[in-house]
Amino acid sequence: MDMGRESRWEKDAMTVEIVFALVTAVALAAAVFAVALSLALAFDISGSPKKGVLVGGALLGATAGMWRLVRVLLRFDKQRRMGR
């Protein structure tokens, strides 16, 4: 056996975890932005305030998505190092 090298199973598990992290991060970012968009539409905001709400929603969505991505990948790395 080659010690120190990753097996095919480990590489596949990493690939699945990366795809899972990306998909859930995008879904979370889209959900956060959708909330901001629905608030802008529900309260009939127009003009500059609407643009501010949408930009704020996009920034919050991007932040939430990055948080989710990092959290999932760090959790996977911790479990991998523990041997699970």
Residue pairs with C-beta under 8 A, 6 or more apart in sequence:
6 14
10 80
13 80
14 76
17 72
17 73
17 76
18 73
20 72
21 68
21 69
21 72
21 73
21 76
22 69
24 68
24 72
25 65
25 66
25 68
25 69
25 72
26 65
28 61
28 64
28 65
28 68
29 61
29 62
29 64
29 65
30 61
31 61
32 57
32 60
32 61
32 64
32 65
33 54
33 57
33 58
33 60
33 61
35 57
36 53
36 54
36 56
36 57
36 58
36 60
36 61
37 54
37 57
39 45
39 53
40 50
40 53
40 54
40 57
45 53
